[in-house]
Amino acid sequence: MQPVSPPYFERPLFFFDQSRFRRDLSSGDKPTLEIFKDAVGAAERQMAERFREGEDVVTLVHERALFVDCLLHYAWHQFEWRDGIGLLAVGGYGRGELHPHSDIDLLILSSDHPTPDTIDNIERLVAFLWDLGLDIGHSVRNIEECLELAAKDITVATNLTESRTVVGDSTVGEQLTAQMEHKRLWPTEEFFKAKLAEQKKRHSNQQAAEYILEPNIKNSPGGLRDIQTIAWVAKYFFQVRTLKQLQGKAFFTEEEFAILQSGETFLWRVRYGLHLLAGRAEERLLFDYQRELAKQFGYVDSDTQLAVEQFMHNYYRIVMALQELNDVLLQYLGEAILQRKGSQLVIPLNERFQLRDGNIEVTHAQVFNQEPSALLEIFVLMANNPDISGVRASTIRLIREHRHLIDDEFRADPKNTQLFMQLLHSPRGLSTQLSRMTRYRILGRYLPEFGQVTGQMQHDLFHIYTVDAHTLQVVRNMRSFRSPEAREKFPIAAEILERMRQPELLYIAGLYHDIAKGRGGDHSKLGVVDAAEFCQRHHLPARDRRLVCWLVEKHLLMSQVSQKQDISDPEVVHAFAREMGDREHLDYLYALTVADINATNPELWNSWRASLMRQLYQATRHALRRGLENPIDREEIIEETRCQAMEKLDAMGLPQASVENIWAQMGDDYFVRETADNITWHTSAIHELHSSPDASQKDTLVLTRNSGPGEHDGATQVFVYTPDRANVFAAAVTGLDMLNLNVHDARLYNSASGYTLDTFYVLDEAGQPLLDEPQRLAQIRDTLQQELALVEDYSKIIQRRTPRRLKMFELKSQAHLSTEPGDHYSTLEITSADRPGLLARIARIFISHDLRLHNAKISTLGERVEDIFHITDAEGSPLTDIEANGALEKAICLELNNQDA
């Protein structure tokens, strides 16, 4: 590349010394690429510092694009070009917008097919730009090719409408623009439909939730792409270059334009900071970056909210306003574009509302002033009329202008409370209308307590939505239980909803179960106060009020019992049945719990958790039918289980004396907690081990199978039978961790003959039982055999990468040790962030403190664990020394909080 003297770049850049840059290029003292890189580096550092000092992001975004224009100008002039070829900016760069790591989309456009010399220049230019480190995306086409592609691809057509010539022959760009406008490759109607479909698909890919806790600031609902979609359609329809040209033309109000501008500026600021922190074109607002951005933007922790929660709350409020505006403006454009031809069909609904081509609208502009109740009535009408497809833009604007009318007097009006109850009774569209009411900020005004949690972040390890989005998803799940698809995935919930006395009571409980989050204290108990007030205001009978309040208070109970207690123990089931009292309470609570778990994080609901819930539900139903005054007798269970297992073993040809000899070594708990099928499986395997010719050389047995129906049929069982030694649990869980298997439950029994019988219920990394793959199951058996062979001197702890999300949460481990009078063991409860090798780490703690583990209940909630261990000292006695127990709790927390230990 030879030094040349290109023409000046005419647009001024106050932070870039163009004269010095030109002198360096012409002197030939330094390689050209190095000169360009020095300029880029200096500009990057200067603009990053200006951003951190709080300079207006709009200025920075446009100046960055202008600086790249300047670089491309001088890079282009390092080569000789013929007439009829130009370098065009397209896409966001075409609009003159560039964030730190945005793609620089370029079109090298020629009037005809380029010559070999031109192709060579293009290749060298592109290579130079890549070597320079610019994130370019480029295409090389002539005008005819551009028109052909634009006619087929809406994205290409959109990009070309925003093209501008940066350097080179400007006439080719002008010719392309003229032909695009003349040929009108996409009729306005088709362009609108295509961009609308594009947006729907994009929202679907982002789970259609602007309130996801790690949102995509570009593609999530209410994000930058939504703003751009409005701009693309409006500019295409009105034939203007910028939205500002539409001011005063009735497309948007001054307030709407201000919301659009301020919202875009806020998102630009977030995106700019995000790119700088990530060092790449990152559009996801990950937890890693939320804390740092909150700090950079001046948010400070308060007594009630973390700085990051305040920042994200503001973010969600802004994207909610932008999504509402997206609804209004696209609806307006749809009406203007799609309904401009021919007569419109108007169907009266009542004095206040009518349908116009399928969209509901007010009959006159004073409807909400004259009848404020219409602010609720419109949603009731939509929920009960399948012919209504949406709300006309003019009516959405009127809703926004009059929602201030929803005050205490409005909320106390019986007419309005009846309308809201009608909405809850509606046969279809309830969750859709509640979501629409939230977006138009009606629901948060009618239920002020719901307004308090709108956009409220749940900064933890397993929620993926804000409180309000989670709440609406709970109601959506409840409604979905009535669908045909639910019969396969949620058979019990589907059957419950079919016969439920009043489903609207379930929906109310769903709306209020998390309503008190963020206030401090127990949100379940605090929420009861709000739920009771709602029921009183809406004139629910006393029986219904009690049920709703009970559901709100107890909404966590069923998941806690199923996941943290031994639900094979009849005493646990009987105690839970006493809490239920009757079948109705059990049914309502089951439906609420399943809807809640699935709305917290879809990954939490797997075959294992479903089986726990089903087992507890069915056992409780049986206890209620039997009568709470007639609890199941343990001796009766033991006798019944032994008889059933003996019948199966007898049919297999095992000698009864041999079976009785094996069983004589087992305690009663084994026959209470295990099914006859499991006992048969264990006993036959133990009998075969000890009866084999080389029995003296074999002392360990490892078996695998998927659980059968009637028990935890959502997991794979790994059964270990081996001489009882202190480190067996540590060896087993370490081996399972090496195989990337997650332990969800563990049952440990010690026999009088000196053996331990341990069953681990495991799922793979996808949360599923293992497939019937002989090679995989053999690998499990071989790995555990190898680990157990090392048990006498066992200290190996597996180290794997800690998941990204865990590093972002300061979830300190907690340990609580208790011993109830009369118990033969102490109960240790551990709450901690889940991580690879956690159980093995806990097992090492038991080894180092000379503790014996008798049983474990593993409960994983997303990326948080709440595990319960029944332990004794080395002599088998419970831990009763209060001072020593306190020291042990501290030692456990210290060890678990040191993730690199």
Secondary structure, DSSP 8 states (H G I E B T S, - for coil): ----------S--TTS-HHHHHHHHHH-SS-HHHHHHHHHHHHHHHHHHHHHTT--HHHHHHHHHHHHHHHHHHHHTTS---TTEEEEE-HHHHTT---TT--EEEEEEESS---HHHHHHHHHHHHHHHHHT--EEEEEEEHHHHHHHHHH-HHHHHHHHT-EEEEE-HHHHHHHHHHHHHHTSS-HHHHHHHHHHHHHHHHHHTTT-TTBSS-BTTTSTTSHHHHHHHHHHHHHHHT-SSGGGGTTTTSS-HHHHHHHHHHHHHHHHHHHHHHHHHTS---B--HHHHHHHHHHTT----SS--HHHHHHHHHHHHHHHHHHHHHHHHHHHHHHHHSSSS---EEE-SSSEEEETTEEEESSTTHHHH-TTHHHHHHHHHHH-TT--EE-HHHHHHHHHHGGG-SHHHHH-HHHHHHHHHHHH-SS-HHHHHHHHHHTT-HHHHSHHHHHTTT----SSS--B-HHHHHHHHHHHHHHTTSTTHHHHSHHHHHHHHH-S-HHHHHHHHHHTTTTTTSSS-HHHHHHHHHHHHHHHTT--HHHHHHHHHHHHTTTHHHHHHHHS-TTSHHHHHHHHHHH-SHHHHHHHHHHHHHHHHHH-GGG--HHHHHHHHHHHHHHHHHHHH-TTS---HHHHHHHHHHHHHHHHHHTT--HHHHHHHHTTS-HHHHHHS-HHHHHHHHHHHHHHHHSTTGGG---EEEEEE--TTS-TTSEEEEEEEE--TTHHHHHHHHHHHTT-EEEEEEEEE-TTSEEEEEEEEE-TTS----S-HHHHHHHHHHHHHHHHTGGG----------HHHHT-----EEEEE--TT-SSEEEEEEEE--TTHHHHHHHHHHHTTEEEEEEE--EETTEEEEEEEEEETTS-----HHHHHHHHHHHHHHHH-TT-
